[in-house]
Amino acid sequence: MAKAKKLTKKEHETLKDRLESVNRTKSAFILAASSYAESKTAFEKAHEEQIAAQVGINEMQQKLIEKYGMVNINVESGELVEIESEGDTLPQD
């Protein structure tokens, strides 16, 4: 087999096209991976904040029950309303 000194024009163009395609998809993958990592971090932070907020509400609810007993609270006014029947209780998790 004779050794060629240069690719054919078609081989050269095909090679260049495929390398460009690899570089484009590699860039797209890196961008997507970066966006995914940022989204995952934001999701985890928001989830942790939501859990902390829920823990804070639960702790406050327990303190209010200890102080005022089982009552309904009007969140807008802070008014306490006695619970008249057993079906009328504070929501539980």
SVG drawing of the C-alpha trace seen along z (x, -y; Angstrom):
<svg xmlns="http://www.w3.org/2000/svg" viewBox="-68 -43 72 45">
<polyline fill="none" stroke="black" stroke-width="0.4" points="0.0,0.0 1.4,-3.4 1.6,-6.0 -0.4,-9.1 1.1,-12.4 -2.2,-14.3 -5.9,-13.5 -8.2,-13.8 -10.3,-17.0 -13.4,-15.0 -11.6,-13.3 -10.2,-16.6 -13.6,-18.3 -15.2,-15.3 -12.6,-15.3 -12.9,-19.0 -16.7,-18.8 -16.6,-16.0 -14.1,-17.8 -16.2,-20.9 -19.2,-18.8 -17.4,-17.3 -16.3,-20.8 -19.8,-22.2 -21.3,-19.3 -18.6,-19.4 -19.2,-23.1 -23.0,-22.5 -22.4,-19.7 -20.1,-21.9 -22.7,-24.7 -25.5,-22.2 -23.4,-20.6 -22.7,-24.0 -26.4,-25.1 -27.3,-21.7 -24.8,-22.2 -26.1,-25.8 -29.7,-24.6 -28.9,-21.7 -27.2,-24.0 -30.1,-26.5 -32.6,-23.6 -30.6,-22.2 -30.3,-25.7 -34.0,-26.4 -34.9,-23.0 -32.7,-23.5 -34.3,-27.0 -37.8,-25.5 -36.9,-22.8 -35.5,-25.5 -38.6,-27.6 -40.8,-24.6 -38.8,-23.7 -39.2,-27.3 -42.9,-27.2 -43.2,-23.9 -41.1,-25.2 -43.2,-28.3 -46.4,-26.3 -45.3,-24.1 -44.5,-27.2 -47.8,-28.8 -49.7,-25.6 -47.8,-25.5 -48.6,-29.1 -52.2,-29.4 -53.4,-25.8 -55.1,-24.5 -56.6,-27.6 -57.0,-28.9 -55.0,-32.0 -56.0,-34.7 -52.6,-35.3 -53.7,-38.7 -54.8,-40.1 -53.1,-37.8 -56.5,-37.2 -56.9,-33.9 -60.1,-31.9 -61.1,-29.1 -61.6,-25.8 -65.2,-24.7 -65.2,-21.1 -62.6,-18.4 -62.8,-18.6 -61.6,-22.2 -57.9,-21.8 -54.6,-23.2 -53.3,-21.6 -50.6,-18.9 -47.8,-18.0"/>
</svg>
